[in-house]
């Protein structure tokens, strides 16, 4: 088993440059769709309730990456180096756009969810490169098995800006200057872009089915642990800041739903992660996260919607 896990990081996934480009486009479309629903009053609401903003930002951009690092260190030799770095990469990614839909199902604060998605995505242009390089290098120093990370943070910043920042700005401009067009595009754009992205992830898994099936038990447990930690972190931060139960649930979902697709897009960008790096474990963690957080999020949303007291 140990030998099988050790070999996981060095597996070369069947994922072409063309597939990587399609994933980037899918993510850009998803973020454009998210931005179509962002209005100036969302930011005004957050500024009027700074505790909600502070709790949400700290939970997503500070506490979750730190908590993941502690989890990685606690798991020690039970996980591979690639899996550990994959967990850190996912934690460094911002909230995912499906969190807004899941918050609605859970009868949470949708306005807060949309606002935090917007804020976390904007901050991700800086915070994703910072968190991954900071915690990744700290982990590398803590393990003799990890070679020093030599990622170019400028390439990482450029990639995040193109995949998240530019589509977000374009979507917000469309929402502000062409509100009727934005309203017409909003629902079909969000639904179709999400289905498109999920289909890409599923296709990627089917192209690497043998690899996935060989390690599903291990990957399932690791992602379950990290995703549970994320949701507990979000709910706990809401409690620490004295937020209502509705807002705690919202923070739990916002922290538990990550844009792991961004992680996949970065992993298969040779300008960010050199092709000679052992990326197998990282890619499988990010890929399974893309599916699992939807299943986990909708499940807890259904439970909360039936227990809304």
C-alpha positions as CSV (number, residue, x, y, z in Angstrom):
1,X,0.0,0.0,0.0
2,X,2.8,2.4,1.0
3,X,4.6,1.7,-2.3
4,X,1.4,2.3,-4.2
5,X,0.8,5.7,-2.5
6,X,4.4,6.7,-3.0
7,X,4.0,6.1,-6.7
8,X,0.8,8.2,-6.8
9,X,2.7,11.5,-7.1
10,X,4.7,10.3,-10.1
11,X,1.7,9.1,-12.1
12,X,1.4,11.1,-15.4
13,X,-2.3,11.9,-15.9
14,X,-3.8,11.8,-19.4
15,X,-4.4,15.6,-19.6
16,X,-3.4,17.4,-22.8
17,X,-2.5,21.0,-23.3
18,X,-5.8,21.4,-25.2
19,X,-7.7,20.0,-22.2
20,X,-5.9,22.5,-20.0
21,X,-7.0,25.3,-22.3
22,X,-10.6,24.2,-22.2
23,X,-10.6,24.1,-18.4
24,X,-9.3,27.6,-18.3
25,X,-12.1,28.7,-20.6
26,X,-14.7,26.9,-18.6
27,X,-13.4,28.6,-15.4
28,X,-13.4,32.0,-17.0
29,X,-17.0,31.5,-18.2
30,X,-18.0,30.4,-14.7
31,X,-16.4,33.5,-13.1
32,X,-18.0,35.8,-15.7
33,X,-21.4,34.2,-14.8
34,X,-20.8,34.8,-11.0
35,X,-19.9,38.5,-11.7
36,X,-23.1,39.0,-13.6
37,X,-24.9,38.7,-10.3
38,X,-22.7,41.1,-8.3
39,X,-24.3,44.5,-7.6
40,X,-22.9,47.5,-5.8
41,X,-25.3,47.0,-2.9
42,X,-23.6,43.7,-2.1
43,X,-20.4,45.6,-1.2
44,X,-22.4,48.2,0.6
45,X,-24.1,45.5,2.7
46,X,-20.7,44.1,3.7
47,X,-19.3,47.5,4.6
48,X,-22.4,48.1,6.8
49,X,-21.7,44.8,8.5
50,X,-17.9,44.6,8.8
51,X,-18.1,41.7,11.2
52,X,-19.5,39.5,8.5
53,X,-16.9,40.6,6.0
54,X,-14.0,40.2,8.4
55,X,-15.2,36.7,9.6
56,X,-15.6,35.6,6.0
57,X,-12.3,36.9,4.7
58,X,-10.4,35.5,7.6
59,X,-12.1,32.1,7.4
60,X,-11.4,31.7,3.7
61,X,-8.1,33.4,3.1
62,X,-6.3,33.0,6.5
63,X,-7.6,30.4,8.8
64,X,-8.5,27.7,6.3
65,X,-5.0,27.6,4.7
66,X,-3.4,27.6,8.1
67,X,-5.7,24.8,9.4
68,X,-5.0,22.8,6.3
69,X,-1.2,23.1,6.9
70,X,-1.8,21.8,10.5
71,X,-3.9,18.9,9.1
72,X,-1.1,18.0,6.6
73,X,1.5,18.0,9.4
74,X,-0.8,15.9,11.6
75,X,-1.3,13.3,8.9
76,X,2.5,13.1,8.4
77,X,3.7,10.0,6.6
78,X,0.1,8.8,6.0
79,X,-0.1,11.0,3.0
80,X,2.3,11.6,0.1
81,X,4.1,14.9,-0.6
82,X,2.0,15.5,-3.7
83,X,-1.3,14.9,-1.8
84,X,-0.1,17.3,1.0
85,X,0.7,20.0,-1.6
86,X,-2.6,19.4,-3.4
87,X,-4.4,20.0,-0.1
88,X,-2.5,23.2,0.4
89,X,-3.2,24.3,-3.1
90,X,-7.0,23.7,-2.8
91,X,-7.0,25.6,0.5
92,X,-5.3,28.5,-1.2
93,X,-8.0,28.7,-3.9
94,X,-11.0,31.1,-3.3
95,X,-14.6,30.1,-2.7
96,X,-16.4,28.4,-5.6
97,X,-19.3,30.0,-7.4
98,X,-21.6,27.1,-6.7
99,X,-21.5,28.1,-3.0
100,X,-24.1,30.8,-3.8
101,X,-26.6,28.2,-5.1
102,X,-25.9,25.8,-2.2
103,X,-26.3,28.7,0.3
104,X,-29.7,29.3,-1.2
105,X,-30.7,25.6,-0.8
106,X,-29.6,25.8,2.8
107,X,-31.7,28.9,3.4
108,X,-28.6,30.9,4.3
109,X,-27.7,34.5,3.6
110,X,-27.4,34.5,-0.2
111,X,-26.5,38.2,-0.4
112,X,-23.6,37.5,2.0
113,X,-22.6,34.4,0.0
114,X,-22.5,36.4,-3.3
115,X,-20.6,39.2,-1.7
116,X,-18.0,36.9,-0.1
117,X,-17.5,35.0,-3.4
118,X,-16.8,38.3,-5.1
119,X,-14.4,39.5,-2.4
120,X,-12.6,36.1,-2.1
121,X,-12.2,35.9,-5.8
122,X,-10.7,39.4,-6.0
123,X,-8.4,38.7,-3.1
124,X,-7.4,35.4,-4.7
125,X,-5.4,37.3,-7.3
126,X,-2.9,38.0,-4.5
127,X,-3.9,35.5,-1.8
128,X,-3.8,32.3,-3.8
129,X,-0.2,32.7,-4.9
130,X,0.8,34.0,-1.4
131,X,-0.9,31.2,0.5
132,X,0.3,28.4,-1.7
133,X,3.9,29.6,-1.8
134,X,4.0,30.4,1.9
135,X,2.4,27.3,3.3
136,X,3.9,25.1,0.6
137,X,7.4,26.3,1.3
138,X,6.8,25.9,5.1
139,X,5.8,22.3,4.5
140,X,8.8,21.8,2.3
141,X,11.1,23.0,5.1
142,X,9.3,20.6,7.5
143,X,9.8,17.5,5.4
144,X,13.1,16.1,4.1
145,X,11.2,14.5,1.2
146,X,10.1,17.7,-0.4
147,X,12.5,19.5,-2.7
148,X,12.4,23.3,-2.4
149,X,9.5,24.8,-4.3
150,X,10.8,27.0,-7.1
151,X,7.5,28.4,-8.5
152,X,7.5,31.7,-10.1
153,X,5.0,33.7,-8.1
154,X,4.7,36.2,-11.0
155,X,3.5,33.4,-13.4
156,X,1.1,32.2,-10.7
157,X,-0.2,35.7,-10.2
158,X,-0.6,36.2,-13.9
159,X,-2.5,32.9,-14.4
160,X,-4.9,33.6,-11.5
161,X,-5.5,37.1,-12.9
162,X,-6.4,35.8,-16.3
163,X,-8.6,32.9,-15.1
164,X,-10.4,34.8,-12.3
165,X,-9.6,38.5,-12.3
166,X,-10.3,39.4,-16.0
167,X,-13.6,37.5,-16.3
168,X,-14.8,38.9,-12.9
169,X,-14.1,42.5,-14.1
170,X,-15.9,41.9,-17.4
171,X,-18.9,40.4,-15.7
172,X,-19.2,43.2,-13.2
173,X,-18.9,45.8,-16.0
174,X,-21.6,44.0,-17.9
175,X,-23.8,43.9,-14.8
176,X,-23.4,47.6,-14.2
177,X,-23.6,49.0,-17.7
178,X,-25.8,46.4,-19.3
179,X,-28.1,45.3,-16.5
180,X,-30.8,43.9,-18.9
181,X,-28.2,41.8,-20.8
182,X,-26.7,40.6,-17.5
183,X,-30.2,39.6,-16.2
184,X,-30.9,37.7,-19.4
185,X,-27.6,35.9,-19.3
186,X,-27.4,35.2,-15.6
187,X,-29.2,31.9,-15.0
188,X,-28.4,30.1,-18.2
189,X,-24.8,31.2,-18.1
190,X,-24.2,30.1,-14.5
191,X,-26.0,26.7,-15.0
192,X,-24.4,25.9,-18.4
193,X,-20.9,26.9,-17.4
194,X,-21.1,24.8,-14.2
195,X,-22.4,21.8,-16.2
196,X,-19.6,22.3,-18.7
197,X,-17.0,22.4,-16.0
198,X,-18.3,19.3,-14.2
199,X,-18.4,17.5,-17.5
200,X,-14.8,18.3,-18.1
201,X,-13.8,17.0,-14.7
202,X,-15.8,13.8,-15.2
203,X,-14.2,13.3,-18.6
204,X,-10.7,13.8,-17.1
205,X,-11.5,11.1,-14.5
206,X,-12.8,8.7,-17.1
207,X,-9.6,9.2,-19.1
208,X,-7.6,8.2,-15.9
209,X,-10.2,5.7,-14.5
210,X,-7.7,3.0,-13.5
211,X,-5.5,5.5,-11.6
212,X,-8.6,6.9,-9.8
213,X,-10.1,3.5,-8.9
214,X,-6.8,2.3,-7.5
215,X,-6.6,5.3,-5.0
216,X,-10.3,6.3,-4.5
217,X,-10.4,5.0,-0.9
218,X,-7.3,7.0,0.1
219,X,-8.3,10.1,-1.8
220,X,-11.9,10.0,-0.5
221,X,-10.8,10.0,3.1
222,X,-8.3,12.8,2.7
223,X,-10.7,15.1,0.9
224,X,-13.5,14.2,3.4
225,X,-11.2,15.2,6.3
226,X,-10.1,18.5,4.6
227,X,-13.6,19.4,3.5
228,X,-15.1,18.7,6.9
229,X,-12.3,20.9,8.5
230,X,-13.2,23.7,6.0
231,X,-16.9,23.6,6.9
232,X,-16.2,23.5,10.6
233,X,-13.8,26.3,10.3
234,X,-16.3,28.5,8.5
235,X,-19.1,27.8,11.1
236,X,-16.6,28.3,14.0
237,X,-15.5,31.7,12.6
238,X,-19.1,32.8,12.4
239,X,-19.6,31.7,16.0
240,X,-16.4,33.5,17.2
241,X,-17.6,36.8,15.6
242,X,-21.1,36.4,17.1
243,X,-22.9,36.0,13.8
244,X,-26.4,34.6,13.5
245,X,-27.0,30.9,12.8
246,X,-28.0,31.8,9.2
247,X,-24.7,33.6,8.7
248,X,-22.7,30.9,10.3
249,X,-24.1,28.4,7.9
250,X,-23.3,30.7,5.0
251,X,-19.7,31.0,6.2
252,X,-19.5,27.3,6.6
253,X,-20.6,26.8,3.0
254,X,-18.4,29.6,1.7
255,X,-15.3,28.1,3.4
256,X,-16.2,24.5,2.5
257,X,-16.8,25.2,-1.3
258,X,-13.5,25.9,-3.0
259,X,-12.7,26.8,-6.6
260,X,-10.6,23.7,-6.9
261,X,-10.9,23.9,-10.6
262,X,-8.5,26.9,-10.4
263,X,-6.1,24.5,-8.8
264,X,-6.4,22.1,-11.7
265,X,-6.0,24.9,-14.2
266,X,-2.8,26.0,-12.4
267,X,-1.4,22.5,-12.1
268,X,-1.6,21.9,-15.8
269,X,-0.1,25.2,-16.7
270,X,3.6,24.5,-17.5
271,X,4.5,28.1,-16.9
272,X,3.4,27.8,-13.3
273,X,4.2,24.1,-12.4
274,X,7.1,22.7,-14.4
275,X,6.2,19.5,-16.2
276,X,9.0,17.6,-14.3
277,X,7.3,18.1,-11.0
278,X,5.5,15.0,-9.5
279,X,1.9,16.3,-9.9
280,X,-0.1,13.1,-9.8
281,X,-1.2,13.4,-6.1
282,X,-1.9,17.1,-6.4
283,X,-4.1,16.7,-9.5
284,X,-6.1,13.8,-8.1
285,X,-6.8,15.7,-4.9
286,X,-7.9,18.9,-6.8
287,X,-10.0,16.8,-9.2
288,X,-11.9,14.9,-6.6
289,X,-12.4,18.1,-4.6
290,X,-14.2,19.5,-7.7
291,X,-16.8,16.7,-7.4
292,X,-16.9,16.0,-3.7
293,X,-17.5,19.6,-2.4
294,X,-20.7,19.7,-4.6
295,X,-22.0,16.5,-3.1
296,X,-21.1,17.4,0.5
297,X,-22.4,21.0,0.1
298,X,-25.8,20.0,-1.3
299,X,-26.1,17.3,1.3
300,X,-25.6,19.6,4.2
301,X,-27.7,22.3,2.5
302,X,-30.6,19.8,2.3
303,X,-30.2,18.9,6.0
304,X,-30.1,22.6,7.1
305,X,-33.1,23.4,4.9
306,X,-35.1,20.8,6.8
307,X,-33.7,22.0,10.1
308,X,-34.0,25.7,9.7
309,X,-34.7,26.6,13.3
